[in-house]
């Protein structure tokens, strides 16, 4: 809800340093006011204009630009409306209804030398009453929420609630199966149809290469080695005595000459 007007502060919406005031003839028809009917070269007063707001009401104040003394003011409770009306032949001139605070009022014309000033004057009033409309809609919504019955979401006596926890059981069973799995490095069982003996590595083959006969003396170091494929001789000295029939023998020592 809006506070009382006596407790509300006054805010400034717009200030224009130059505005002219004109005496206007009575309206002769319903076609509206025309600035061309005024004596634009002879304004009745010139000074400063200030637009302020207090609560829902905006005030157009005409003040002396030096002393700030109030010349006239027009309370505006709706825009567009009867208090502020644009003329039909220009965007720089308006007709406003001023009041003296004692119930008396009069219509005067105001005009701006610059079109930008008249644009700011128009926008300041539009923004204020747009805000007033939004505040009114919010106040109505709050009032509707207060008057609406509140929902009772509490449990009644004896009322219960059922919760299905089937998914939790499934998760627990899956976790137990995961824990029972061995963590060692054992091999996986063979796939179906494969014999287990096929997985056993073959035994190591035995060495079949014949071993050379052991040496019995220094004489073997000077002879030619026997072929690897020849079988070992039973007589260790026979290999040297049969070296060949053409070889000369030393009758004195019995050694084979090479």
Helices and strands as residue ranges (DSSP letters): G 5-7, E 11-22, G 35-37, E 45-54, E 57-63, E 70-76, E 84-86, E 93-99, E 105-111, H 115-147, H 166-179, G 196-199, G 218-222, H 238-241
